[in-house]
């Protein structure tokens, strides 16, 4: 991205190497022989008219890092010339980029393959000398609870999050990578599915009721993973009454055993026959 200094000059010469002043000669440069893909930055002028036999390329720069670049100069009816080899190194650290995007994951499990964020210069080259700490946070998503290391230091310009996980299932999560004085980056969207069924939870608790009348609203019990996400399941769930202060204890009526639908069991006609408290 920086202009090559001193500026590149190409002269028009005779067979003995003397500079020749010939009118209307335009010299064009092309990039050859490099291990990096050559890309000219916007505004670079690769064709210049010779003035007093010399064409000066005052704004020549290279956008991509590489070793062993050379330049070839050509002009109509003249033998071409090839420059000495030169290298292009990264510019100053400018921005972050996700080089391994997050993929669909299971709640509580590490995202695989590990998410990677790269520190880049303004032209998108990896700044291999950078060791800045990179931090991830959730951007747009259906859930907000998650587990993640607060920051991972970049090694040779790349921060790898090997134990990144989210504990809340949902669709459309994305991650934002941030580091001091660098432009942040946002990942592609990804989904997190529930883990294995692990526990039950009351989603709709029982409320005060008259003996023999159906509890309203209906009691609901969900099948959940270890992180509290509802697991789509058809498990059959059975309710039993626990001891109350009523002398004979609760006697449940209606349907006290229900198969879950999409992980939720609804007890629509549950009753208690005996009065009591607690």
C-alpha angles and dihedrals in degrees: 000000000000122000112257108252127232088037118248115255129188122194131203108234141181122236091276094053099258117144111250126207103218121163124236098017115149119191123203127198126212128186118239142170108021136138091222124067106259117230123171114223119239112278096026111138111216096176122059134171115240114245114202086347097308128101114202120202100201100170102039114143140154125230100196130064115238146135129242099022116166132185125225118206119205136178133170114281093359130107111253125242131214123210128225116272119270137178132230118213128195120276125232118307107271113156149005128245133185105239093172109035124211114262135201110299144181118247110267095011123109114258109252126235092036115252114250129197120192128206108226140181121239091275094054098257118142111252097220094187093060119110098169118147112249121205128201127209134173116260122181110358143132094246134039106195117094147138122240138141110264094237142345122212114235117246112207088346096309127103113201119197102203098170101038113144140158122217097197120076118223147120129262101025116164132181131225118209118207137179132168114282093356128110109254126237133215123214129224117271120270138176132235119208126201120268126237118311107270113154148007128243134183107244092178114029124214114262135203110296143176115252110269096012122113113260108252126231092036117252113251129195123191131206108230141183122235090277097053098259117142111250117212099241142147094210114151111241124199126199124209128183120245127214117292133181090261107106098237098037127230123315112199120217134184118037110338096170118060134167113236119246113211087345097310125104114199119199099203100174103030114150138176117219100196127062117234145127130253 
